């Protein structure tokens, strides 16, 4: 409705000018700016229409999409490249593009910014080989049988690093010192939820982990289960694999 009224107003102004009014007089009569009357009359004379141009959108999409191969090539060569860096490299090749234009380009192509998953260590051949073998073997693992083991801990020496105090005064607060205590929580995670939880009054070590496996984890395992854990030294002490395999399960360590 508002669009129709706007178009009708433009037509009235243009008709008044065509009937002999000056553009300023027509603008005053209909309560619009003189510049608007000039623009509408000029548009009607040149195009024969008073329809307004489409607002918004990426008017340079065709221009930037013509360089899609170049832009996507930059991202493939350097996955963590920023929009500003892409803009600079394109400019060096004579291609002008703003940050907003590049953002819309990637949005159209379904490319999003996300956290990096791999580090430069991946480029070491031995590590890459072990990880590739792990990736290739995953389809053969039955999700219903997987049991992932991991730990987390909290220490009484943990303290907030920041606080509040009047200007010009230091922020003073007591923090634990000396005889710290650590509490460790260990558990397995199955497809259906948590399994074999245990709280340890102290840090995890080889003896404690072997006790966890023998007394907490193994009783919950069934033949055919696959236990997966990382390369924490405590996970690799003698007796851990034997205890798991004696229950009819298997043990797999994640690649480094």
N, C-alpha and C positions, 0 to 999 in steps of 0.2 A: 504494500500500500504506500509506504513512504517513498519507494522508488518511483511509483507511478506519479505521485504528487510532484516529485522533483523534476521528472521529465515534462510534466504539464507546465510547471513554472518556467522551465527553460523555453518551451515552445511559446508561451505568452510573451516572454521578453523579446524573443526573436521576431515574433509577429509584430510587436509594437515598433521595433526598429524598422522593419520592412514597411510599416504604414507611415513612416516619416519622422518618428521620434529619433532623437540622438541616443546613442548608447548610454550616456550618462542619465538622460531623462528617463529612459526605460528602466534603468537600474533603480532610480529613486522611486519611480511609481510602484514597482513590485518589491521594494525593500531588499534588494540584493546589492552586492558590491559592483562598482563600475567595472572592475577587472573581470568579474564573472560574466557580465553582459558582453564585454569585448570578446572574451574567449568563446562564449557560446555562439555569438554571431559569426565569428571566424570559422568555428568548427562546422556550422551549418552551411556556410558558403562553400567550404572546401569539400565536405563529405556528404552533405544532404541529410545528415542525421544528427540527433542530439543525444544519442545513447552515450553514457559515460564509459570510459575504458575500464576493463576488468582490473580490480584492485588486488594487490598481493601476488603471491606466486613467485616462482623462480624464472624470471624473464630471460636469464642467461643459460638456462639448462641445455639448450641445443648447442650453444657455444662451448660450454665446458665439457659436455658429453662427447664432443668431437675429439677430445684429448683423453678419453677414458683409459686407453691403453697405457699412456704415459703415466697417469696418476696411479693406476692400479699397479703398474710396474714399480713405482717408487715404494709403495706399501709392501709389496712382496719382497723387495730387496732389503727394506728396513721396516719391520713390523711396528716398531715403537716410534716411528716418525710422527711429528706433530703437524697440525694444520698450518702453523706458521712456517715450519720448515718446508712443507710442500709448496706453500705460496712462494717462498723465496726461490726454490729450485725451478718452479714453473716460470717465474719471472726471468730467470737466467736463460730460459729457452724461448723467451718472447711471448709467453702465455700469461695473460693477466687474469687473476681470479682472487676474489675476496674470501675471507675466512667463512662467512655465511654461505657463500656459493659452494665452497668445498664441503661444508657440513651437509648441505642439502644433497650434494652429489653422492656422498657416502650413504646417506639415508636412503636415497633411491636405489642404490646398489646393495642395500642390506648389509653394509659393513659398519660395525659398531666398535667403540673404544672399550677395551676390557683389560683385565689384569693379565700380565704376562705369565705364562705357565712354565716356561723352560728357561734355564740359565745358560750361560756360556759353557758350563761344564758338559752340556749335551754334545758339544763338538768333539769331545774326547772319544775316539773310536771305541775303546773298550766299554765305556759307559753307554754309548749309543747302541752297541750290540746287545748289551744286557737288557736295556729298556725296550728295544725292538722285539726281543724274544718274549718279554713280558706282555707287550701289547698284542703280539700275534697269538699268544696262548690264552688270552682272556676269553675268547668266544667258547672255548672248551670247558670253562668253569661253570658249574651249576650254581646260580645265585642262591638257591635254597640251602646250599651246603656251606656257604662261605661264612667264616667267623673272623672278623677283623679285631685284632688285639692292640690296645694302645693305653697310654697312661697320661694323667695330668696331675699336677701337684700345686700346693699352696704353701707358702712359708711365712712364719711369723715375722720375718725381717722385711716383708713387703710393707712399704709405706708410701703415702702420697708424696709426690715431689713438689707440689705447689700448694699454697695456702693464702690466706688474706691477713693483712696487717696494715696499720695506719701508714700513710706516706712518710718516708724517711726512717721507718723502723723495720728491722728484720723480722721475718716470720719465724717464731720459735715454737717448736712443738716436740714432744718426746717421741722417739722412735726406738724400736727394739735394738738391742746391741749385745753382742757377745753370744749368748747361748740361744741360737735360733732353733726353731723346730719346723720340720717339714711333714706334711701329710700328703700321701700319694693315693690317688684313686685309679684303679686299674679295672678294665672291663672288656668284654667282647661285644661286638655289634653284629647281629645277624640281620637278615632281610626283614624279619618280623619284629625286631626290637633288640633291647640290650640283653646280654647274657653274661653270666659268671662275674658279677661285680665284686670288688674287694677294696676295702680302705686299709691302707698301711700307715702305721704311726712311725713315719720315717721315710727317707728317700729310697727309691728303688735300686736294688743291686742284684747281682746274680743269684745269691742264696734266696732272697725274698721272692724273686721271680720264679725260681724253680719250685718253691713252696706254693706259690699261687697256681702254677700250672698243675702240679700234682694234686693239690687239695681242693682247688676251686674250679679250675677250667675243665680238667679231665672228667670229673663226674657229670658234667653237662654235655660232653661230646658223645656223638653217636657214630658208628662206623660209616665211613664215606664223607665225613665232614672235612673241610679244608680250612685250616687255620692259617691266617695271613698276618704277618707282623713286620715291622720295620727292622732296621739294622742296629738298634740299640745294643751295645755290648752285653747288657744283662740278658737279652733275649737269646744269646748264643752260647750260654754256659752249658757245660756237659750235663746231659740228663733231660733237657727240655724236649729235644726231638724224640728221644726214646719214650718219654712219658706220653706224648701225643700219639705217636705211632702205635703204642701198645693199646690205645683205646680204639684202634681201627681208623684213625683219622690221619691226615697228611699235613705237613708243614711246608709253607712257602714263604720265603723272605722277599720283600719288595726289592726291586733293583735300587742301587744307590741313587 
